[in-house]
Amino acid sequence: MSTETQADKFKALARELECDESEEAFDDALKRVATAPPPHEKGQQAETDD
């Protein structure tokens, strides 16, 4: 049985995949996925890409 913890396995895999631990890289990635569209005015329907 291995004495390596789940956290240790995760860290090793992250290193193998060359994950970036910098706060700047995290903030850049977060901005790409967490941008919200502007709120719609009351009474108007949201536009769709039909």
C-alpha positions in Angstrom: 0.0 0.0 0.0 1.3 3.5 -0.9 1.9 6.0 1.8 1.4 8.9 -0.7 -1.7 10.9 0.2 -4.3 12.0 -2.3 -3.0 15.6 -2.0 0.5 14.4 -2.8 -0.8 12.5 -5.9 -2.7 15.7 -7.0 0.4 17.9 -6.6 2.6 15.4 -8.5 0.1 15.2 -11.4 -0.2 19.0 -11.5 3.6 19.3 -11.8 3.6 16.7 -14.5 1.0 18.6 -16.4 3.1 21.8 -15.9 0.3 23.7 -14.1 1.0 27.3 -13.3 0.6 28.3 -9.7 1.0 32.1 -10.1 -1.8 34.4 -9.0 -1.5 36.4 -12.2 -2.1 33.3 -14.4 -5.1 32.3 -12.2 -6.6 35.8 -12.5 -6.2 35.8 -16.3 -7.9 32.4 -16.6 -10.7 33.5 -14.2 -11.4 36.6 -16.3 -11.8 34.4 -19.4 -14.4 32.0 -17.9 -16.2 34.3 -15.4 -17.2 37.2 -17.6 -20.9 37.9 -17.2 -23.1 39.5 -19.9 -24.6 42.9 -19.0 -28.0 42.6 -17.3 -31.0 43.0 -19.4 -33.4 45.9 -19.0 -36.7 45.0 -17.4 -39.3 43.9 -19.9 -36.8 42.9 -22.6 -36.1 39.3 -23.5 -32.5 38.0 -23.8 -31.1 37.7 -27.4 -30.6 34.1 -28.6 -28.2 32.8 -31.2 -30.8 30.8 -33.2 
